Amino acid sequence: MTDDRRWPHSPDPQTDVVIDAKGLRALAHPVRVQLIGLLRKNGPSTATKLAEQLGLNSGATSYHLRQLAASGFVAEDTERGNARDRWWKSVHQVTWWTDSSLAEEDPEAALGYLRSIVAAHTLVAQTALNAYETMTPEWRQAMDFSDMVLQLTPEEARDLAGEMSAVIARYRRIDPGGPVPEGTDRVAVIVQVLPEPQGVDDDASEDRS
């Protein structure tokens, strides 16, 4: 999650982490964002298993896990691991970015983090499309890739994001260690409210003048 002013609730200290300057720099890498996502979604795992899922070697994955651990995002799961097979777990379930001044203090890290988020979102969509042919007709019909362009003020855009978050919050979240209700499957919901840079559509600009 991002700026807490856009959402109808606040970070939960039991499950959420509010990103700081150190955390922002640690997450300015797409592999690390993907690793946290896998651990939060699937539960504890080893560097070898995570590497297989991401198409990386275990050495690179271990390095990124250690960097995440140094910043407090992941930790060793000592109940599962041993001297030869270290297991890792996510310390939090949700990441919040509530301090917009961090982008001014370290714009390179901020942009790197946001690019990592976009890369992770793109991977989710690509993975779903790769499985399209084997999906049931019901899930094919449930998929949605809609997009639309609105004319909004910044305040209206924040309100829109908050209202969408409130709707999503009514539905069942994934519990990696809990039971799976019959008839359900995992669904990725990606919300993007993106201001369009001026001059993107010159023809449209001329039509409005």
Secondary structure by P-SEA (a helix, b strand, c coil): cccccccccccccccbbbbcaaaaaaaccaaaaaaaaaaaacccccaaaaaaaacccaaaaaaaaaaaaaacccccccccccccbbbbbbcccbbbbcccccccccaaaaaaaaaaaaaaaaaaaaaaaaacccccaaaaaacccccccccccaaaaaaaaaaaaaaaaacccccccccccccbbbbbbbbbbccccccccaaaaaaac
